[in-house]
Amino acid sequence: METADLLDQWCSEKSNDRPLPLADTPYGWFIPTREVDEVYRAEIPADLLGVMQFGLERGFEHVLVDRDAGTTDDLPRFAW
């Protein structure tokens, strides 16, 4: 399962059933950058943990993963 599929799945679940508190938009997701409890860490794909770390290191509270947004060489790119 790809990260985008997991994010879609998590957004459709009740908020207390998700490993992360997410907010979906028509084009992507707002993802928090805070540290994740070890209990949930194994459920989160490494690429998504990398995005969260990217935001955390830059002082962001959230990262918007958006299919129409610009890109950076610091993060991987995926086909939507």
Distance bins in CASP14 RR format, pairs under 12 A and 6 or more apart:
PFRMAT RR
TARGET T0000
AUTHOR 0000-0000-0000
RMODE 2
METHOD distances of the structure
MODEL  1
1 7 0 0 0 0 0 1 0 0 0 0 0
1 8 0 0 0 0 1 0 0 0 0 0 0
1 9 1 0 0 1 0 0 0 0 0 0 0
1 10 0 0 0 0 0 1 0 0 0 0 0
1 43 0 0 0 0 0 1 0 0 0 0 0
1 45 0 0 0 0 1 0 0 0 0 0 0
1 48 0 0 0 0 0 1 0 0 0 0 0
2 8 0 0 0 0 1 0 0 0 0 0 0
2 9 0 0 0 0 0 1 0 0 0 0 0
2 45 0 0 0 0 1 0 0 0 0 0 0
2 47 0 0 0 0 1 0 0 0 0 0 0
2 48 0 0 0 0 0 1 0 0 0 0 0
2 76 0 0 0 0 0 1 0 0 0 0 0
2 78 1 0 0 1 0 0 0 0 0 0 0
2 79 0 0 0 0 1 0 0 0 0 0 0
2 80 0 0 0 0 1 0 0 0 0 0 0
3 9 0 0 0 0 0 1 0 0 0 0 0
3 10 0 0 0 0 0 1 0 0 0 0 0
3 20 0 0 0 0 0 1 0 0 0 0 0
3 22 0 0 0 0 0 1 0 0 0 0 0
3 28 0 0 0 0 0 1 0 0 0 0 0
3 29 0 0 0 0 1 0 0 0 0 0 0
3 31 0 0 0 0 0 1 0 0 0 0 0
3 43 0 0 0 0 0 1 0 0 0 0 0
3 44 0 0 0 0 1 0 0 0 0 0 0
3 45 1 0 1 0 0 0 0 0 0 0 0
3 46 0 0 0 0 1 0 0 0 0 0 0
3 47 1 0 1 0 0 0 0 0 0 0 0
3 48 1 0 1 0 0 0 0 0 0 0 0
3 49 0 0 0 0 0 1 0 0 0 0 0
3 50 0 0 0 0 0 1 0 0 0 0 0
3 51 0 0 0 0 1 0 0 0 0 0 0
3 52 0 0 0 0 0 1 0 0 0 0 0
3 65 0 0 0 0 1 0 0 0 0 0 0
3 75 0 0 0 0 0 1 0 0 0 0 0
3 76 0 0 0 0 1 0 0 0 0 0 0
3 78 1 0 0 1 0 0 0 0 0 0 0
3 79 0 0 0 0 0 1 0 0 0 0 0
3 80 0 0 0 0 0 1 0 0 0 0 0
4 10 0 0 0 0 0 1 0 0 0 0 0
4 11 0 0 0 0 0 1 0 0 0 0 0
4 22 0 0 0 0 0 1 0 0 0 0 0
4 24 0 0 0 0 0 1 0 0 0 0 0
4 27 0 0 0 0 0 1 0 0 0 0 0
4 28 0 0 0 0 1 0 0 0 0 0 0
4 29 0 0 0 0 1 0 0 0 0 0 0
4 31 0 0 0 0 0 1 0 0 0 0 0
4 45 0 0 0 0 1 0 0 0 0 0 0
4 47 0 0 0 0 0 1 0 0 0 0 0
4 48 0 0 0 0 1 0 0 0 0 0 0
4 51 0 0 0 0 0 1 0 0 0 0 0
4 65 0 0 0 0 1 0 0 0 0 0 0
4 66 0 0 0 0 0 1 0 0 0 0 0
4 67 0 0 0 0 1 0 0 0 0 0 0
4 78 1 0 0 1 0 0 0 0 0 0 0
4 79 0 0 0 0 1 0 0 0 0 0 0
4 80 1 0 0 1 0 0 0 0 0 0 0
5 11 0 0 0 0 0 1 0 0 0 0 0
5 12 0 0 0 0 0 1 0 0 0 0 0
5 29 0 0 0 0 0 1 0 0 0 0 0
5 45 0 0 0 0 0 1 0 0 0 0 0
5 48 0 0 0 0 0 1 0 0 0 0 0
5 78 0 0 0 0 0 1 0 0 0 0 0
5 80 0 0 0 0 0 1 0 0 0 0 0
6 12 0 0 0 0 0 1 0 0 0 0 0
6 13 0 0 0 0 0 1 0 0 0 0 0
6 18 0 0 0 0 1 0 0 0 0 0 0
6 19 0 0 0 0 1 0 0 0 0 0 0
6 20 0 0 0 0 1 0 0 0 0 0 0
6 22 0 0 0 0 1 0 0 0 0 0 0
6 29 0 0 0 0 0 1 0 0 0 0 0
6 31 0 0 0 0 0 1 0 0 0 0 0
6 43 0 0 0 0 1 0 0 0 0 0 0
6 44 0 0 0 0 1 0 0 0 0 0 0
6 45 1 0 0 1 0 0 0 0 0 0 0
6 47 0 0 0 0 0 1 0 0 0 0 0
6 48 1 0 0 1 0 0 0 0 0 0 0
6 65 0 0 0 0 0 1 0 0 0 0 0
7 13 0 0 0 0 0 1 0 0 0 0 0
7 18 0 0 0 0 1 0 0 0 0 0 0
7 19 0 0 0 0 0 1 0 0 0 0 0
7 20 0 0 0 0 1 0 0 0 0 0 0
7 22 1 0 0 1 0 0 0 0 0 0 0
7 23 0 0 0 0 0 1 0 0 0 0 0
7 24 1 0 0 1 0 0 0 0 0 0 0
7 25 0 0 0 0 0 1 0 0 0 0 0
7 28 1 0 0 1 0 0 0 0 0 0 0
7 29 1 0 1 0 0 0 0 0 0 0 0
7 30 0 0 0 0 0 1 0 0 0 0 0
7 31 1 0 0 1 0 0 0 0 0 0 0
7 43 0 0 0 0 0 1 0 0 0 0 0
7 44 0 0 0 0 0 1 0 0 0 0 0
7 45 0 0 0 0 1 0 0 0 0 0 0
7 47 0 0 0 0 0 1 0 0 0 0 0
7 48 1 0 0 1 0 0 0 0 0 0 0
7 51 0 0 0 0 0 1 0 0 0 0 0
7 63 0 0 0 0 0 1 0 0 0 0 0
7 65 1 0 0 1 0 0 0 0 0 0 0
7 66 0 0 0 0 0 1 0 0 0 0 0
7 67 0 0 0 0 0 1 0 0 0 0 0
7 78 0 0 0 0 0 1 0 0 0 0 0
7 80 0 0 0 0 0 1 0 0 0 0 0
8 18 0 0 0 0 0 1 0 0 0 0 0
8 22 0 0 0 0 1 0 0 0 0 0 0
8 24 1 0 0 1 0 0 0 0 0 0 0
8 25 0 0 0 0 0 1 0 0 0 0 0
8 28 0 0 0 0 1 0 0 0 0 0 0
8 29 0 0 0 0 1 0 0 0 0 0 0
8 65 0 0 0 0 0 1 0 0 0 0 0
8 80 0 0 0 0 0 1 0 0 0 0 0
9 17 0 0 0 0 0 1 0 0 0 0 0
9 18 0 0 0 0 1 0 0 0 0 0 0
9 19 0 0 0 0 0 1 0 0 0 0 0
9 20 0 0 0 0 0 1 0 0 0 0 0
9 22 0 0 0 0 0 1 0 0 0 0 0
9 24 0 0 0 0 0 1 0 0 0 0 0
9 29 0 0 0 0 0 1 0 0 0 0 0
9 43 0 0 0 0 0 1 0 0 0 0 0
10 16 0 0 0 0 0 1 0 0 0 0 0
10 17 0 0 0 0 1 0 0 0 0 0 0
10 18 1 0 1 0 0 0 0 0 0 0 0
10 19 1 0 0 1 0 0 0 0 0 0 0
10 20 1 0 0 1 0 0 0 0 0 0 0
10 21 0 0 0 0 1 0 0 0 0 0 0
10 22 1 0 1 0 0 0 0 0 0 0 0
10 23 0 0 0 0 0 1 0 0 0 0 0
10 24 0 0 0 0 1 0 0 0 0 0 0
10 29 0 0 0 0 1 0 0 0 0 0 0
10 31 0 0 0 0 0 1 0 0 0 0 0
10 40 0 0 0 0 0 1 0 0 0 0 0
10 43 0 0 0 0 1 0 0 0 0 0 0
10 44 0 0 0 0 1 0 0 0 0 0 0
10 45 0 0 0 0 0 1 0 0 0 0 0
10 48 0 0 0 0 0 1 0 0 0 0 0
11 17 0 0 0 0 0 1 0 0 0 0 0
11 18 1 0 0 1 0 0 0 0 0 0 0
11 20 0 0 0 0 1 0 0 0 0 0 0
11 21 0 0 0 0 0 1 0 0 0 0 0
11 22 1 0 1 0 0 0 0 0 0 0 0
11 23 1 0 0 1 0 0 0 0 0 0 0
11 24 1 0 1 0 0 0 0 0 0 0 0
11 25 0 0 0 0 1 0 0 0 0 0 0
11 26 0 0 0 0 0 1 0 0 0 0 0
11 28 0 0 0 0 1 0 0 0 0 0 0
11 29 1 0 0 1 0 0 0 0 0 0 0
11 30 0 0 0 0 0 1 0 0 0 0 0
11 31 0 0 0 0 0 1 0 0 0 0 0
11 65 0 0 0 0 0 1 0 0 0 0 0
12 18 0 0 0 0 1 0 0 0 0 0 0
12 22 0 0 0 0 0 1 0 0 0 0 0
12 24 0 0 0 0 1 0 0 0 0 0 0
12 29 0 0 0 0 0 1 0 0 0 0 0
13 19 0 0 0 0 1 0 0 0 0 0 0
13 20 0 0 0 0 0 1 0 0 0 0 0
13 21 0 0 0 0 0 1 0 0 0 0 0
13 22 0 0 0 0 1 0 0 0 0 0 0
13 24 0 0 0 0 0 1 0 0 0 0 0
13 43 0 0 0 0 0 1 0 0 0 0 0
14 21 0 0 0 0 0 1 0 0 0 0 0
15 21 1 0 0 1 0 0 0 0 0 0 0
15 22 0 0 0 0 1 0 0 0 0 0 0
15 23 0 0 0 0 1 0 0 0 0 0 0
15 24 0 0 0 0 0 1 0 0 0 0 0
17 40 0 0 0 0 0 1 0 0 0 0 0
17 43 0 0 0 0 0 1 0 0 0 0 0
18 24 0 0 0 0 0 1 0 0 0 0 0
18 29 0 0 0 0 0 1 0 0 0 0 0
18 31 0 0 0 0 0 1 0 0 0 0 0
18 32 0 0 0 0 0 1 0 0 0 0 0
18 36 0 0 0 0 0 1 0 0 0 0 0
18 40 0 0 0 0 1 0 0 0 0 0 0
18 43 0 0 0 0 1 0 0 0 0 0 0
18 44 0 0 0 0 0 1 0 0 0 0 0
19 31 0 0 0 0 0 1 0 0 0 0 0
19 32 0 0 0 0 0 1 0 0 0 0 0
19 36 1 0 0 1 0 0 0 0 0 0 0
19 37 0 0 0 0 1 0 0 0 0 0 0
19 38 0 0 0 0 0 1 0 0 0 0 0
19 39 0 0 0 0 1 0 0 0 0 0 0
19 40 1 1 0 0 0 0 0 0 0 0 0
19 41 0 0 0 0 1 0 0 0 0 0 0
19 42 0 0 0 0 1 0 0 0 0 0 0
19 43 1 0 1 0 0 0 0 0 0 0 0
19 44 1 0 1 0 0 0 0 0 0 0 0
19 45 0 0 0 0 0 1 0 0 0 0 0
19 48 0 0 0 0 1 0 0 0 0 0 0
19 49 0 0 0 0 0 1 0 0 0 0 0
19 52 0 0 0 0 0 1 0 0 0 0 0
20 29 0 0 0 0 1 0 0 0 0 0 0
20 30 0 0 0 0 0 1 0 0 0 0 0
20 31 1 0 0 1 0 0 0 0 0 0 0
20 32 1 0 0 1 0 0 0 0 0 0 0
20 33 0 0 0 0 0 1 0 0 0 0 0
20 34 0 0 0 0 1 0 0 0 0 0 0
20 35 0 0 0 0 0 1 0 0 0 0 0
20 36 1 0 0 1 0 0 0 0 0 0 0
20 37 0 0 0 0 0 1 0 0 0 0 0
20 40 1 0 0 1 0 0 0 0 0 0 0
20 41 0 0 0 0 0 1 0 0 0 0 0
20 43 0 0 0 0 1 0 0 0 0 0 0
20 44 1 0 0 1 0 0 0 0 0 0 0
20 45 0 0 0 0 0 1 0 0 0 0 0
20 48 0 0 0 0 1 0 0 0 0 0 0
20 49 0 0 0 0 0 1 0 0 0 0 0
20 51 0 0 0 0 0 1 0 0 0 0 0
20 52 0 0 0 0 1 0 0 0 0 0 0
20 62 0 0 0 0 0 1 0 0 0 0 0
20 63 0 0 0 0 0 1 0 0 0 0 0
20 65 0 0 0 0 0 1 0 0 0 0 0
21 29 0 0 0 0 0 1 0 0 0 0 0
21 30 0 0 0 0 1 0 0 0 0 0 0
21 31 0 0 0 0 1 0 0 0 0 0 0
21 32 1 0 0 1 0 0 0 0 0 0 0
21 33 0 0 0 0 0 1 0 0 0 0 0
21 34 0 0 0 0 1 0 0 0 0 0 0
21 36 0 0 0 0 0 1 0 0 0 0 0
21 40 0 0 0 0 0 1 0 0 0 0 0
21 61 0 0 0 0 0 1 0 0 0 0 0
21 62 0 0 0 0 1 0 0 0 0 0 0
22 28 0 0 0 0 1 0 0 0 0 0 0
22 29 1 0 1 0 0 0 0 0 0 0 0
22 30 1 0 0 1 0 0 0 0 0 0 0
22 31 1 0 0 1 0 0 0 0 0 0 0
22 32 1 0 0 1 0 0 0 0 0 0 0
22 44 0 0 0 0 0 1 0 0 0 0 0
22 48 0 0 0 0 0 1 0 0 0 0 0
22 52 0 0 0 0 0 1 0 0 0 0 0
22 62 0 0 0 0 1 0 0 0 0 0 0
22 63 0 0 0 0 0 1 0 0 0 0 0
22 64 0 0 0 0 0 1 0 0 0 0 0
22 65 0 0 0 0 1 0 0 0 0 0 0
23 29 1 0 0 1 0 0 0 0 0 0 0
23 30 1 0 1 0 0 0 0 0 0 0 0
23 31 0 0 0 0 1 0 0 0 0 0 0
23 32 0 0 0 0 1 0 0 0 0 0 0
23 61 0 0 0 0 0 1 0 0 0 0 0
23 62 0 0 0 0 1 0 0 0 0 0 0
23 63 0 0 0 0 0 1 0 0 0 0 0
23 64 0 0 0 0 1 0 0 0 0 0 0
23 65 0 0 0 0 0 1 0 0 0 0 0
24 30 1 0 0 1 0 0 0 0 0 0 0
24 31 0 0 0 0 0 1 0 0 0 0 0
24 64 0 0 0 0 0 1 0 0 0 0 0
24 65 0 0 0 0 0 1 0 0 0 0 0
24 66 0 0 0 0 0 1 0 0 0 0 0
25 31 0 0 0 0 0 1 0 0 0 0 0
25 62 0 0 0 0 0 1 0 0 0 0 0
25 64 1 0 0 1 0 0 0 0 0 0 0
25 65 0 0 0 0 1 0 0 0 0 0 0
25 66 1 0 0 1 0 0 0 0 0 0 0
25 67 0 0 0 0 1 0 0 0 0 0 0
25 68 0 0 0 0 0 1 0 0 0 0 0
25 69 0 0 0 0 0 1 0 0 0 0 0
26 66 0 0 0 0 1 0 0 0 0 0 0
26 67 0 0 0 0 1 0 0 0 0 0 0
26 68 0 0 0 0 1 0 0 0 0 0 0
27 64 0 0 0 0 1 0 0 0 0 0 0
27 65 0 0 0 0 1 0 0 0 0 0 0
27 66 1 0 1 0 0 0 0 0 0 0 0
27 67 1 0 1 0 0 0 0 0 0 0 0
27 68 1 0 1 0 0 0 0 0 0 0 0
27 69 0 0 0 0 1 0 0 0 0 0 0
27 70 0 0 0 0 0 1 0 0 0 0 0
27 80 0 0 0 0 1 0 0 0 0 0 0
28 63 0 0 0 0 0 1 0 0 0 0 0
28 64 1 0 0 1 0 0 0 0 0 0 0
28 65 1 0 1 0 0 0 0 0 0 0 0
28 66 1 0 1 0 0 0 0 0 0 0 0
28 67 1 0 0 1 0 0 0 0 0 0 0
28 68 0 0 0 0 1 0 0 0 0 0 0
28 69 0 0 0 0 1 0 0 0 0 0 0
28 78 0 0 0 0 0 1 0 0 0 0 0
28 80 0 0 0 0 1 0 0 0 0 0 0
29 48 0 0 0 0 1 0 0 0 0 0 0
29 51 0 0 0 0 0 1 0 0 0 0 0
29 52 0 0 0 0 0 1 0 0 0 0 0
29 62 0 0 0 0 1 0 0 0 0 0 0
29 63 0 0 0 0 1 0 0 0 0 0 0
29 64 1 0 0 1 0 0 0 0 0 0 0
29 65 1 0 1 0 0 0 0 0 0 0 0
29 66 0 0 0 0 1 0 0 0 0 0 0
29 67 0 0 0 0 0 1 0 0 0 0 0
29 69 0 0 0 0 0 1 0 0 0 0 0
29 80 0 0 0 0 0 1 0 0 0 0 0
30 51 0 0 0 0 0 1 0 0 0 0 0
30 52 0 0 0 0 0 1 0 0 0 0 0
30 55 0 0 0 0 0 1 0 0 0 0 0
30 60 0 0 0 0 0 1 0 0 0 0 0
30 61 0 0 0 0 1 0 0 0 0 0 0
30 62 1 0 1 0 0 0 0 0 0 0 0
30 63 1 0 0 1 0 0 0 0 0 0 0
30 64 1 0 1 0 0 0 0 0 0 0 0
30 65 0 0 0 0 1 0 0 0 0 0 0
30 66 0 0 0 0 1 0 0 0 0 0 0
30 69 0 0 0 0 0 1 0 0 0 0 0
31 44 0 0 0 0 1 0 0 0 0 0 0
31 45 0 0 0 0 0 1 0 0 0 0 0
31 47 0 0 0 0 0 1 0 0 0 0 0
31 48 1 0 0 1 0 0 0 0 0 0 0
31 49 0 0 0 0 0 1 0 0 0 0 0
31 50 0 0 0 0 0 1 0 0 0 0 0
31 51 1 0 0 1 0 0 0 0 0 0 0
31 52 1 0 0 1 0 0 0 0 0 0 0
31 53 0 0 0 0 0 1 0 0 0 0 0
31 54 0 0 0 0 0 1 0 0 0 0 0
31 55 0 0 0 0 1 0 0 0 0 0 0
31 56 0 0 0 0 0 1 0 0 0 0 0
31 60 0 0 0 0 1 0 0 0 0 0 0
31 61 0 0 0 0 0 1 0 0 0 0 0
31 62 1 0 0 1 0 0 0 0 0 0 0
31 63 1 0 1 0 0 0 0 0 0 0 0
31 64 1 0 0 1 0 0 0 0 0 0 0
31 65 1 0 0 1 0 0 0 0 0 0 0
31 66 0 0 0 0 0 1 0 0 0 0 0
31 75 0 0 0 0 0 1 0 0 0 0 0
32 40 0 0 0 0 0 1 0 0 0 0 0
32 44 0 0 0 0 0 1 0 0 0 0 0
32 48 0 0 0 0 0 1 0 0 0 0 0
32 49 0 0 0 0 0 1 0 0 0 0 0
32 51 0 0 0 0 0 1 0 0 0 0 0
32 52 1 0 0 1 0 0 0 0 0 0 0
32 53 0 0 0 0 0 1 0 0 0 0 0
32 55 0 0 0 0 1 0 0 0 0 0 0
32 56 0 0 0 0 1 0 0 0 0 0 0
32 59 0 0 0 0 0 1 0 0 0 0 0
32 60 0 0 0 0 1 0 0 0 0 0 0
32 61 1 0 0 1 0 0 0 0 0 0 0
32 62 1 0 1 0 0 0 0 0 0 0 0
32 63 0 0 0 0 1 0 0 0 0 0 0
32 64 0 0 0 0 0 1 0 0 0 0 0
32 65 0 0 0 0 0 1 0 0 0 0 0
33 48 0 0 0 0 0 1 0 0 0 0 0
33 49 0 0 0 0 0 1 0 0 0 0 0
33 50 0 0 0 0 1 0 0 0 0 0 0
33 51 0 0 0 0 1 0 0 0 0 0 0
33 52 1 0 1 0 0 0 0 0 0 0 0
33 53 1 0 0 1 0 0 0 0 0 0 0
33 54 0 0 0 0 1 0 0 0 0 0 0
33 55 1 0 1 0 0 0 0 0 0 0 0
33 56 1 0 1 0 0 0 0 0 0 0 0
33 57 0 0 0 0 1 0 0 0 0 0 0
33 58 0 0 0 0 1 0 0 0 0 0 0
33 59 1 0 0 1 0 0 0 0 0 0 0
33 60 1 0 1 0 0 0 0 0 0 0 0
33 61 1 0 0 1 0 0 0 0 0 0 0
33 62 1 0 0 1 0 0 0 0 0 0 0
33 63 1 0 0 1 0 0 0 0 0 0 0
33 64 0 0 0 0 0 1 0 0 0 0 0
33 65 0 0 0 0 0 1 0 0 0 0 0
34 40 0 0 0 0 0 1 0 0 0 0 0
34 49 0 0 0 0 0 1 0 0 0 0 0
34 52 1 0 0 1 0 0 0 0 0 0 0
34 53 0 0 0 0 0 1 0 0 0 0 0
34 55 0 0 0 0 0 1 0 0 0 0 0
34 56 1 0 0 1 0 0 0 0 0 0 0
34 59 0 0 0 0 0 1 0 0 0 0 0
34 60 0 0 0 0 0 1 0 0 0 0 0
34 61 1 0 0 1 0 0 0 0 0 0 0
34 62 0 0 0 0 1 0 0 0 0 0 0
34 63 0 0 0 0 0 1 0 0 0 0 0
35 41 0 0 0 0 1 0 0 0 0 0 0
35 44 0 0 0 0 0 1 0 0 0 0 0
35 49 0 0 0 0 0 1 0 0 0 0 0
35 52 0 0 0 0 1 0 0 0 0 0 0
35 53 0 0 0 0 1 0 0 0 0 0 0
35 55 0 0 0 0 0 1 0 0 0 0 0
35 56 1 0 0 1 0 0 0 0 0 0 0
36 42 0 0 0 0 1 0 0 0 0 0 0
36 43 0 0 0 0 1 0 0 0 0 0 0
36 44 1 0 0 1 0 0 0 0 0 0 0
36 45 0 0 0 0 0 1 0 0 0 0 0
36 48 0 0 0 0 1 0 0 0 0 0 0
36 49 1 0 0 1 0 0 0 0 0 0 0
36 50 0 0 0 0 0 1 0 0 0 0 0
36 52 1 0 0 1 0 0 0 0 0 0 0
36 53 0 0 0 0 0 1 0 0 0 0 0
36 56 0 0 0 0 0 1 0 0 0 0 0
37 43 0 0 0 0 0 1 0 0 0 0 0
37 44 0 0 0 0 0 1 0 0 0 0 0
38 44 0 0 0 0 0 1 0 0 0 0 0
40 48 0 0 0 0 0 1 0 0 0 0 0
40 49 0 0 0 0 0 1 0 0 0 0 0
40 52 0 0 0 0 0 1 0 0 0 0 0
41 48 0 0 0 0 0 1 0 0 0 0 0
41 49 1 0 0 1 0 0 0 0 0 0 0
41 50 0 0 0 0 0 1 0 0 0 0 0
41 52 0 0 0 0 0 1 0 0 0 0 0
41 53 0 0 0 0 0 1 0 0 0 0 0
42 49 0 0 0 0 0 1 0 0 0 0 0
43 49 0 0 0 0 0 1 0 0 0 0 0
44 50 0 0 0 0 1 0 0 0 0 0 0
44 51 0 0 0 0 0 1 0 0 0 0 0
44 52 1 0 0 1 0 0 0 0 0 0 0
44 53 0 0 0 0 0 1 0 0 0 0 0
45 51 0 0 0 0 1 0 0 0 0 0 0
45 52 0 0 0 0 0 1 0 0 0 0 0
45 76 0 0 0 0 0 1 0 0 0 0 0
45 78 0 0 0 0 0 1 0 0 0 0 0
46 52 0 0 0 0 0 1 0 0 0 0 0
46 53 0 0 0 0 0 1 0 0 0 0 0
46 76 0 0 0 0 0 1 0 0 0 0 0
47 53 0 0 0 0 0 1 0 0 0 0 0
47 54 0 0 0 0 0 1 0 0 0 0 0
47 65 0 0 0 0 0 1 0 0 0 0 0
47 75 0 0 0 0 1 0 0 0 0 0 0
47 76 1 0 1 0 0 0 0 0 0 0 0
47 77 0 0 0 0 0 1 0 0 0 0 0
47 78 1 0 0 1 0 0 0 0 0 0 0
48 54 0 0 0 0 0 1 0 0 0 0 0
48 55 0 0 0 0 0 1 0 0 0 0 0
48 63 0 0 0 0 1 0 0 0 0 0 0
48 65 0 0 0 0 1 0 0 0 0 0 0
48 75 0 0 0 0 0 1 0 0 0 0 0
48 76 0 0 0 0 0 1 0 0 0 0 0
48 78 0 0 0 0 0 1 0 0 0 0 0
49 55 0 0 0 0 0 1 0 0 0 0 0
49 56 0 0 0 0 0 1 0 0 0 0 0
49 63 0 0 0 0 0 1 0 0 0 0 0
49 75 0 0 0 0 0 1 0 0 0 0 0
49 76 0 0 0 0 0 1 0 0 0 0 0
50 56 0 0 0 0 1 0 0 0 0 0 0
50 57 0 0 0 0 1 0 0 0 0 0 0
50 63 0 0 0 0 1 0 0 0 0 0 0
50 65 0 0 0 0 0 1 0 0 0 0 0
50 74 0 0 0 0 1 0 0 0 0 0 0
50 75 1 0 0 1 0 0 0 0 0 0 0
50 76 0 0 0 0 1 0 0 0 0 0 0
51 57 0 0 0 0 0 1 0 0 0 0 0
51 58 0 0 0 0 0 1 0 0 0 0 0
51 60 0 0 0 0 0 1 0 0 0 0 0
51 62 0 0 0 0 0 1 0 0 0 0 0
51 63 1 0 1 0 0 0 0 0 0 0 0
51 64 0 0 0 0 0 1 0 0 0 0 0
51 65 1 0 0 1 0 0 0 0 0 0 0
51 66 0 0 0 0 0 1 0 0 0 0 0
51 72 0 0 0 0 0 1 0 0 0 0 0
51 74 0 0 0 0 1 0 0 0 0 0 0
51 75 1 0 0 1 0 0 0 0 0 0 0
51 76 0 0 0 0 1 0 0 0 0 0 0
51 77 0 0 0 0 0 1 0 0 0 0 0
51 78 0 0 0 0 0 1 0 0 0 0 0
52 58 0 0 0 0 0 1 0 0 0 0 0
52 59 0 0 0 0 0 1 0 0 0 0 0
52 60 0 0 0 0 1 0 0 0 0 0 0
52 61 0 0 0 0 0 1 0 0 0 0 0
52 62 0 0 0 0 1 0 0 0 0 0 0
52 63 1 0 0 1 0 0 0 0 0 0 0
52 65 0 0 0 0 0 1 0 0 0 0 0
52 75 0 0 0 0 0 1 0 0 0 0 0
53 59 0 0 0 0 0 1 0 0 0 0 0
53 60 0 0 0 0 0 1 0 0 0 0 0
53 63 0 0 0 0 1 0 0 0 0 0 0
53 74 0 0 0 0 0 1 0 0 0 0 0
53 75 0 0 0 0 0 1 0 0 0 0 0
54 60 0 0 0 0 1 0 0 0 0 0 0
54 62 0 0 0 0 0 1 0 0 0 0 0
54 63 1 0 0 1 0 0 0 0 0 0 0
54 65 0 0 0 0 0 1 0 0 0 0 0
54 72 0 0 0 0 1 0 0 0 0 0 0
54 73 0 0 0 0 0 1 0 0 0 0 0
54 74 1 0 0 1 0 0 0 0 0 0 0
54 75 1 0 1 0 0 0 0 0 0 0 0
54 76 0 0 0 0 0 1 0 0 0 0 0
55 61 0 0 0 0 1 0 0 0 0 0 0
55 62 0 0 0 0 1 0 0 0 0 0 0
55 63 1 0 1 0 0 0 0 0 0 0 0
55 64 0 0 0 0 0 1 0 0 0 0 0
55 65 0 0 0 0 0 1 0 0 0 0 0
55 72 0 0 0 0 0 1 0 0 0 0 0
55 74 0 0 0 0 1 0 0 0 0 0 0
55 75 0 0 0 0 1 0 0 0 0 0 0
56 62 0 0 0 0 0 1 0 0 0 0 0
56 63 0 0 0 0 1 0 0 0 0 0 0
57 63 0 0 0 0 0 1 0 0 0 0 0
57 74 0 0 0 0 1 0 0 0 0 0 0
57 75 0 0 0 0 0 1 0 0 0 0 0
58 72 0 0 0 0 0 1 0 0 0 0 0
58 74 0 0 0 0 1 0 0 0 0 0 0
58 75 0 0 0 0 0 1 0 0 0 0 0
63 69 0 0 0 0 0 1 0 0 0 0 0
63 72 0 0 0 0 0 1 0 0 0 0 0
63 74 0 0 0 0 0 1 0 0 0 0 0
63 75 0 0 0 0 1 0 0 0 0 0 0
64 70 0 0 0 0 0 1 0 0 0 0 0
65 71 0 0 0 0 0 1 0 0 0 0 0
65 72 0 0 0 0 0 1 0 0 0 0 0
65 75 0 0 0 0 1 0 0 0 0 0 0
65 76 0 0 0 0 0 1 0 0 0 0 0
65 77 0 0 0 0 0 1 0 0 0 0 0
65 78 0 0 0 0 1 0 0 0 0 0 0
65 80 0 0 0 0 1 0 0 0 0 0 0
66 80 0 0 0 0 1 0 0 0 0 0 0
67 77 0 0 0 0 0 1 0 0 0 0 0
67 78 0 0 0 0 1 0 0 0 0 0 0
67 79 0 0 0 0 1 0 0 0 0 0 0
67 80 1 0 1 0 0 0 0 0 0 0 0
68 80 0 0 0 0 1 0 0 0 0 0 0
69 75 0 0 0 0 0 1 0 0 0 0 0
69 77 0 0 0 0 0 1 0 0 0 0 0
69 80 0 0 0 0 0 1 0 0 0 0 0
70 77 0 0 0 0 1 0 0 0 0 0 0
71 77 1 0 1 0 0 0 0 0 0 0 0
71 78 0 0 0 0 0 1 0 0 0 0 0
END
